[in-house]
Amino acid sequence: MGVFVFLPLVLPLTAWPVARLAEQHLHPRTATRLLTGVAAVMALCSTVCLALAMVVGTAQLPGNPLPDGWSDPEVRAAVPYDEVAGKAAIPALCAVVTACARELWRHGRVRRRAHRALAGLPGTSVAVLPDAVPYAYALPGGRRDRVVVTTALLACLEPAERRALFAHERAHLAARHHRFLLTVRLAALANPFLRPLRTAVSYTAERWADEAAAGAVGSRRTVATAIGKAALVSRGTPAATLAGLTAPGPVPRRVAALLGPAPAVRRRPPVFTSVGLAAWGAAVGTAVSVMSSANSAVTMFLILKAATPL
């Protein structure tokens, strides 16, 4: 395997340029899907390589439950600096698994609490809460997807802006944006080098919903006004994986984008542009990460099979 076993741990750096450029030059729908896919694949590859290094590290520990043959010198030789890297991979992988499990548990807990809070209300697609705190968010799951909004926020908006609010939240639900947001958050926990992609997807998912709302109400300025007003008074969403009109992010950039022309819809960016070259760089980095982790996994399997007595 050699140093190739460590490549997936650092190859997410190749996606940093496209994370920034995709926000500016790609349609938000394309950018969200592209960045989420890259983040998910790279996070999986880096986790696989951590697991392979952990096998070597665990086999070196006294009293380990693994077969004795797995601690043979030829097995350890498959990982460079096996004594340090193998043992360091044990707490690293445990930290990744713990952080991802905690994020999934927290995401599920927030959704369950939100659904329980709405249990006594009519089962309509919009739940209006008589709350003095202004907020709104899209709540997926349960018996049906719902838009949750408080009377305090509705009181701050004009009728046309309320329609923009509901169109925005329905766009989040229709496109299942919570899945994209949860995926990139888990990816960033698996590999900290993927945090720029998490930030970018949080922005592009909101921009995707902004554009969908602008198309639904027929006025980009109305949506921009609704976002600006809501951002001044709203406290945001209960969790970063639940999308909302005023989710954390660069609201001024969203408003400026809505006051400009609608973004062009392209399936892929032109190759000989900054975003095109960045996208190809991320694609190459992702492909190399997949090949490195697959090659390391197969090689380790063959070595361990040969080292295990029949």
VENGIUR-V599982 format. One record per residue. RES is the residue in three letters. BURIAL is I if it has 9 or more other C-alpha atoms within 8 Angstrom, else O. Layout:
RES | BURIAL
RES | BURIAL
//
This chain:
MET | I
GLY | O
VAL | O
PHE | I
VAL | I
PHE | O
LEU | I
PRO | I
LEU | I
VAL | O
LEU | I
PRO | I
LEU | O
THR | I
ALA | I
TRP | I
PRO | O
VAL | I
ALA | I
ARG | I
LEU | I
ALA | I
GLU | I
GLN | O
HIS | O
LEU | I
HIS | I
PRO | I
ARG | I
THR | I
ALA | I
THR | I
ARG | I
LEU | O
LEU | I
THR | I
GLY | O
VAL | I
ALA | I
ALA | I
VAL | I
MET | I
ALA | I
LEU | I
CYS | I
SER | I
THR | I
VAL | I
CYS | I
LEU | I
ALA | I
LEU | I
ALA | I
MET | I
VAL | I
VAL | I
GLY | I
THR | I
ALA | I
GLN | I
LEU | O
PRO | O
GLY | O
ASN | O
PRO | O
LEU | O
PRO | O
ASP | O
GLY | I
TRP | I
SER | I
ASP | I
PRO | O
GLU | O
VAL | I
ARG | I
ALA | O
ALA | I
VAL | I
PRO | O
TYR | O
ASP | I
GLU | I
VAL | O
ALA | I
GLY | I
LYS | I
ALA | I
ALA | I
ILE | I
PRO | O
ALA | I
LEU | I
CYS | O
ALA | O
VAL | I
VAL | I
THR | O
ALA | I
CYS | I
ALA | O
ARG | O
GLU | I
LEU | O
TRP | O
ARG | O
HIS | I
GLY | O
ARG | O
VAL | I
ARG | I
ARG | O
ARG | O
ALA | I
HIS | I
ARG | O
ALA | O
LEU | O
ALA | O
GLY | O
LEU | O
PRO | O
GLY | O
THR | O
SER | O
VAL | O
ALA | I
VAL | O
LEU | O
PRO | O
ASP | O
ALA | O
VAL | I
PRO | I
TYR | I
ALA | I
TYR | I
ALA | I
LEU | I
PRO | I
GLY | O
GLY | O
ARG | O
ARG | O
ASP | I
ARG | I
VAL | I
VAL | I
VAL | I
THR | I
THR | I
ALA | I
LEU | I
LEU | I
ALA | O
CYS | O
LEU | I
GLU | O
PRO | O
ALA | I
GLU | I
ARG | I
ARG | I
ALA | I
LEU | I
PHE | I
ALA | I
HIS | I
GLU | I
ARG | I
ALA | I
HIS | I
LEU | I
ALA | O
ALA | O
ARG | I
HIS | I
HIS | I
ARG | O
PHE | I
LEU | I
LEU | I
THR | I
VAL | I
ARG | I
LEU | I
ALA | I
ALA | I
LEU | I
ALA | I
ASN | I
PRO | O
PHE | I
LEU | I
ARG | I
PRO | I
LEU | I
ARG | I
THR | O
ALA | I
VAL | I
SER | I
TYR | I
THR | I
ALA | I
GLU | I
ARG | I
TRP | I
ALA | I
ASP | I
GLU | I
ALA | I
ALA | I
ALA | I
GLY | I
ALA | O
VAL | I
GLY | O
SER | O
ARG | I
ARG | O
THR | I
VAL | I
ALA | I
THR | I
ALA | I
ILE | I
GLY | I
LYS | I
ALA | I
ALA | I
LEU | O
VAL | O
SER | I
ARG | I
GLY | I
THR | I
PRO | O
ALA | O
ALA | I
THR | I
LEU | I
ALA | I
GLY | I
LEU | I
THR | I
ALA | I
PRO | O
GLY | O
PRO | O
VAL | I
PRO | O
ARG | O
ARG | I
VAL | I
ALA | I
ALA | I
LEU | I
LEU | I
GLY | O
PRO | O
ALA | O
PRO | O
ALA | O
VAL | O
ARG | O
ARG | O
ARG | O
PRO | I
PRO | O
VAL | O
PHE | O
THR | O
SER | O
VAL | I
GLY | I
LEU | I
ALA | I
ALA | I
TRP | I
GLY | I
ALA | I
ALA | I
VAL | O
GLY | I
THR | I
ALA | O
VAL | I
SER | I
VAL | I
MET | O
SER | I
SER | I
ALA | O
ASN | I
SER | I
ALA | I
VAL | O
THR | I
MET | I
PHE | O
LEU | O
ILE | I
LEU | I
LYS | O
ALA | O
ALA | I
THR | I
PRO | O
LEU | O
//
